[in-house]
């Protein structure tokens, strides 16, 4: 990977440290060659414990980089399919599988994943950031999109270190929290911040600052006319 001088974004290191409890095994930072994107990651090593699987991870051709939180349960099957298509792997991690899935299928790669995930991939050739969150929203993804700058993290508190950030309450979100005990949808308790909704992905174009969000999955319709006896229901529940 090409690592540059992180001094202009020194606050990134401090923000990353605030998430060290999420990944105490290793940490890393990456600055894109064009100095437009900085990634920081705190790793909890579960799959492929060697240091070569640390993050941020850069593709073999050094055109893409990824930070990933979660686990892809079917990564071995996807790796086998990608290998048959000619892709080479340097690690045994599910992180590299996500990276190559995106290189092969683009945004539709999310439909191939069985797992819990929140990740971001920077494509330096397209100068676009691709972000995605799993179907149930098991892994968190907070972001702040402001004046052509896009910030994201697994927890809000690390984003509070953004330089010159003025924090104020989102009173609509506060009302919902007081009523329901949580904040639904893509809103956050802090004005201007959002959550990437479950089963969504998005693109942020660095060339023009355009942000586009898409839903890639929804809960299947329930077949209300399908009458089942108790034993059939119990059998299906066991399965």
C-alpha positions in Angstrom: 0.0 0.0 0.0 1.1 3.6 -0.6 1.1 5.4 2.8 1.6 9.1 2.9 2.1 11.8 5.6 -1.0 11.7 7.9 -0.1 15.0 9.7 -2.8 17.0 7.9 -5.3 14.5 9.1 -3.8 13.9 12.6 -7.2 14.0 14.2 -7.9 10.7 12.3 -5.5 8.9 14.6 -7.2 10.2 17.7 -10.6 9.3 16.3 -9.4 5.8 15.6 -8.2 5.4 19.2 -11.7 6.1 20.5 -12.8 2.9 18.7 -9.9 0.7 20.1 -12.4 -1.2 22.2 -14.0 -2.5 19.0 -10.7 -3.9 17.7 -7.8 -4.3 20.2 -5.7 -6.7 18.1 -4.1 -4.2 15.7 -4.7 -0.8 14.1 -3.8 0.8 10.8 -4.1 3.9 8.7 -3.9 4.5 5.0 -3.7 7.6 2.9 -4.6 7.5 -0.8 -1.9 8.4 -3.3 -4.0 11.4 -4.4 -4.3 12.5 -0.7 -8.0 12.7 -0.9 -9.0 9.8 1.3 -7.8 8.6 4.7 -8.9 5.3 6.2 -8.3 4.2 9.8 -9.1 0.8 11.3 -9.1 -1.0 14.6 -9.0 -4.8 14.1 -10.5 -7.6 16.0 -8.8 -10.6 14.4 -11.2 -13.6 13.9 -10.5 -14.9 10.4 -6.9 -15.2 9.1 -5.0 -14.0 12.2 -1.8 -13.1 10.4 -0.7 -9.4 9.9 -1.1 -9.5 6.2 -4.9 -9.4 6.8 -4.7 -6.2 8.8 -6.7 -3.3 7.6 -7.0 -0.9 5.8 -6.3 -3.5 3.0 -5.2 -2.5 -0.5 -6.0 -4.4 -3.6 -3.1 -6.2 -5.4 -3.1 -3.6 -8.2 -3.2 -0.8 -5.6 -6.2 0.9 -7.2 -8.7 0.2 -4.3 -8.6 0.1 -0.5 -11.1 -1.2 2.0 -12.0 -0.9 5.7 -14.5 -3.6 6.9 -16.3 -4.4 10.1 -18.1 -7.7 10.4 -17.9 -11.3 9.0 -18.9 -12.8 5.7 -20.1 -16.3 6.4 -20.0 -17.6 2.8 -16.6 -16.0 2.0 -15.0 -19.4 1.1 -17.6 -20.1 -1.5 -17.2 -16.6 -3.0 -13.4 -17.0 -2.9 -13.7 -20.3 -4.9 -16.0 -18.6 -7.5 -13.7 -15.6 -7.8 -10.6 -17.9 -8.2 -12.4 -19.7 -11.1 -12.7 -16.2 -12.7 -9.0 -15.6 -12.5 -8.7 -13.6 -9.3 -5.6 -14.2 -7.1 -5.6 -14.0 -3.3 -2.8 -12.9 -1.0 -4.6 -13.7 2.2 -7.2 -16.1 3.6 -9.4 -13.3 4.9 -13.0 -12.4 4.1 -11.9 -8.8 3.7 -10.0 -9.5 0.5 -13.0 -11.5 -0.8 -15.2 -8.4 -0.4 -12.6 -6.3 -2.2 -12.4 -8.7 -5.2 -16.2 -9.2 -5.2 -16.6 -5.4 -5.7 -13.9 -5.4 -8.4 -15.9 -8.1 -10.2 -19.5 -7.3 -9.6 -19.5 -3.6 -8.6 -22.3 -2.4 -6.3 -24.3 -5.6 -6.9 -21.6 -7.5 -4.9 -23.7 -6.9 -1.7 -26.4 -9.3 -2.9 -23.8 -12.1 -2.8 -22.8 -11.6 0.9 -24.3 -13.7 3.6 -23.2 -12.1 6.9 -23.0 -9.0 9.0 -21.0 -6.1 7.6 -20.4 -2.5 7.2 -17.6 -1.5 4.9 -16.2 1.3 2.7 -14.1 0.9 -0.5 -12.3 3.7 -2.2 -11.8 3.3 -6.0 -9.0 5.6 -6.9 -9.5 5.2 -10.7 -13.2 6.3 -10.4 -12.5 8.6 -7.4 -15.6 7.2 -5.7 -16.2 5.9 -2.3 -18.6 2.8 -2.0 -20.2 2.1 1.3 -22.6 -0.7 2.3 -24.4 -2.1 5.4 -25.8 -5.6 6.0 -29.5 -6.5 5.5 -30.4 -6.4 9.2 -28.2 -3.4 10.1 -26.3 -5.6 12.6 -23.1 -3.6 12.0 -23.3 0.2 12.6 -22.4 2.9 10.0 -22.6 6.6 10.9 -21.7 9.3 8.5 -21.5 13.1 8.2 -21.7 14.6 4.7 -20.8 18.3 4.7 -19.7 20.7 2.0 -18.1 18.1 -0.2 -16.4 16.2 2.7 -17.6 12.8 3.7 -16.8 11.3 7.1 -17.9 7.9 8.5 -17.3 5.6 11.5 -18.7 2.8 13.5 -19.5 5.1 16.4 -20.5 8.7 16.6 -18.0 9.7 19.3 -15.1 9.2 17.0 -16.6 11.7 14.5 -16.9 14.4 17.2 -13.2 15.0 16.6 -13.8 16.4 13.1 -12.0 19.8 13.1 -14.2 22.9 13.7 -17.3 20.7 14.1 -20.3 22.5 15.7 -22.5 20.0 17.4 -26.2 20.6 18.1 -29.1 18.3 18.9 -31.5 17.0 16.3 -34.8 17.7 18.2 -36.9 15.6 15.9 -34.6 12.6 16.6 -34.6 13.5 20.3 -38.5 13.4 20.4 -38.4 9.9 18.8 -35.8 8.7 21.3 -37.8 9.9 24.2 -40.9 8.2 22.8 -39.5 4.9 21.6 -36.1 4.5 23.4 -34.2 4.5 20.1 -34.0 6.6 16.9 -35.4 4.9 13.9 -34.5 5.2 10.2 -31.4 7.1 9.2 -31.6 9.9 11.7 -29.1 10.6 14.5 -29.3 12.5 17.8 -26.8 15.1 16.4 -27.9 17.4 13.7 -26.3 16.8 10.3 -25.3 13.2 11.1 -27.0 10.1 9.6 -26.9 6.4 9.7 -26.6 4.3 6.6 -29.9 2.3 6.7 -29.8 -1.5 6.8 -29.8 -3.2 3.4 -28.5 0.0 1.7 -25.4 0.9 -0.2 -24.2 4.3 -1.4 -21.7 6.1 -3.6 -19.9 9.3 -2.8 -18.2 10.9 -5.8 -15.1 12.8 -4.9 -15.1 14.7 -8.2 -18.4 16.5 -7.6 -19.4 15.7 -4.0 -22.5 13.8 -5.1 -24.0 11.3 -2.7 -26.4 8.6 -3.9 -28.0 6.0 -1.7 -29.8 2.8 -2.8 -31.7 0.0 -1.1 -30.6 -3.5 -2.3 -32.9 -5.7 -0.3 -36.2 -5.8 1.5 -38.1 -8.2 3.7 -39.8 -10.8 1.5 -43.6 -10.6 1.3 -45.5 -12.9 3.7 -47.8 -15.4 1.9 -50.8 -14.9 4.1 -52.9 -17.4 2.2 -50.4 -20.2 3.0 -52.3 -22.1 5.7 -50.0 -24.4 7.8 -50.9 -26.8 10.5 -49.1 -26.6 13.9 -46.7 -29.5 13.1 -45.6 -27.9 9.8 -44.9 -24.6 11.6 -42.9 -26.3 14.3 -40.9 -28.3 11.7 -40.1 -25.1 9.7 -39.1 -23.3 12.9 -36.7 -26.1 13.7 -35.1 -25.9 10.3 
